[in-house]
Amino acid sequence: MADATPHPGPEALKAFTHPLRMAMFEYLRDHGSATATQLARAMDESTGQTSYHLRQLAKHGFVEDDPEHAGGRERWWRPVGFQIGPDDLADSETLGALTGMLGARFAIRAAVLQRWLEHLPDEDEEWREAGMANEGSTQLTADELRAMSEELEAVMMRHFEDAKRRRDSGDGLERRRIRVHLDAFPIPPDGPAAARG
């Protein structure tokens, strides 16, 4: 079956790499769909600004109308997931745009993790013990790294889909929006050591 997840090109990635657009996309991911007015309040911006940037995000496929709020006076927007695959990285222009976008995303990621860390002492014990921050390092072949990455992503998606199914069935359990960061990458050689070869 063909992959239906959008793969943004270099122009789209460059358009996405704008501080307000990324902040709005982040807000929609964390809080669910919203209107330009709601985003303006959350971002401390004018509705004209958020409306403009929502249209730019929509033009490049990063947000779309939320059908659950159709027919109202204001448009409701929801985020659209996207991915970058190995074929995309073969294009040097896409890779260059991706580097800029990921640098900005990593800064956002660090800020979210810092907020979680600062809030940890006030968190309920149940939620504090449910989360995790872990890392490891070992030696793998490229094939082993790829296999591990695919398996980690599959586990994450299985839990997301199972939780959505239970939530949609109306189980009534308390749920909070969570964030999962998955990074698996080869450590680049150190400059001086690499030069000594």
N, C-alpha and C positions, 0 to 999 in steps of 0.2 A: 504494500500500500504506500502511496506517495506521502511524503511528509507535508502536512498542511500548515506547519508553523512558519510564519513569515521569516525571511532572511533579508534584513535590510541591507541595501547597497551603500556605497560610500557617501552619496549625497544625503541619504536618509540618516546615516550615522552622524554626519556633520551637523545636520539640522537638530538632531536629538541632543547633541552635546552643547546645550545651552543651560546655564544654571537654573533658570526659572522653569524651563520645560522639564528638566530632570527632576526638580523638586516636586512639580505637579504630578508627574508620572509616579514618583515615589509615594506621594500622598494617596493617589488613587489605588495603588497596590496595597497600601497599609490600611486604608479606611473604606475602601469600596467606592462605587461610583459617586460622582458629585457633579454639581453644576458649576459654571464659571463663577457665579456669585459666591458659592461656598468655598471654592478654591481661592478666590480673591481674599476672603476673610482669613482663611488659613495661612495664606502666603503674605498677608499684609500688603497686597497689591490692589490696583484698580481692576474692576471687572473688564474694562477694555483691554488691559494687558493680558489677563488670563484667557479671555475670549480669543484674542489674536493667537496666543501661543497654543491654545487647544486646537485651533484650526490648522496650525502648522504641524502639530503632532498627528492630527487626523490625516492630513495630506500625505504624510509619510508612513501611515499605517500603525502608529504607536497607541492611538486611542480610537474609540468608535462609540457611536450612540449606544446607550444601554436600553435594550428592548423592554426591560422591566419597568422603565419609566417613560414609555412612549406616550405621546398625546398631550403632554403637559405644556405649560407656557414656556418653560425653560428646558433647554437640552441637558440631558444627563449623560455624562461621559464615563466610560470604563476603560481600563488599560488593556492593551493587547500584548500578549506574550510574544517574544521573538527569540531567535537563536542565531548564532554564528557557527557554521559548520566548517569542516576541513576544506571543502571546495571554496568557500568564501575567503579563507585565509590565503589561498593561492593567488588571489588578486592583490597586487601591491597597493593599489589605491584604497581598497577596502581595508587592508591590514593597517595602513596609515591612519585612516579614519577611526578604526577600531581602537588603536592605541590611545588616541586622544579621548575617546569615549570611556574606555576602561579606566584610565587615570582618574577621570572625574567620578566614575562609579566607585572606585576604591576609596576615594575621599569620603563619599557618602556612607559607604559601608563602615569605615572607621568611626564616623560620627554616630551611627546607629549603635555600634558595639559599645562605644564610650557611654552613650545614654543608658544602655542596658546595665553596664557595670555600675554606674552611679546610682541607679534605681534598685540595685540588687539588695541592699540592706532593708529596703521598705517592702520588698516582694514577699508574698505569701510563701511559706515554706514549701507547699506543694508545687508551686510554679518554679521556685528557685531550684528545687531538686530535679525538676523535669528537664530543664535546659542543659546545655553542655557547650563547652568551648574546648576543643581538642586539636592537636596537630601531631604529626609524626613524620619521620623521614627514613627512607630506606633506598636500596638500589633496585631498580626495575628496568626491564627492557621497554622499548616503546610499545610493543604489543601488550605487555603486562600492565603498563600504565593505562592504555586505552581500555582494556578489559575492566580494570578496577573503576575507572571513571564512569563507564557505561553502567556498571552494576550499582554504584553509589547513586547515580541519577535515577535508575529504575526503582531503587528502594524508596527514594524520596517521593517519586511520582506515585508509587503504589500507596504510600501512607496518605498523601494528599487526596487521591481519588477515593480511598476507603473512608476517610473522614468526611468528605463531601457527600458520599452516599448515605452515611449515617445521619449527617446533619439534615439532608433533604428528606430523610424518612421521619424527621421530627422527634429524635430521641430526647430532646430537651436538656442535654448536657451542656455545661458551661464550656464555651470555646473562646479562645483569644487568638487574634492574628499573630502568627509566629513568622520568624524569618530564618531561612536556612541558607548558609553560604557554603558552597562546595568549591574548593580550589584543589586541583591536582596538577602539578606542573614540574618539569625538570628544572633543577636549580642551575642557573647560568654559572659558568666558570668564573672564579675570581679574576679580576684584571691582571694583577702581577703574576699569579700562578699560571694563568692561561698564556701569558706572554713568555714565561720560561719554558712552557710546553714540556 
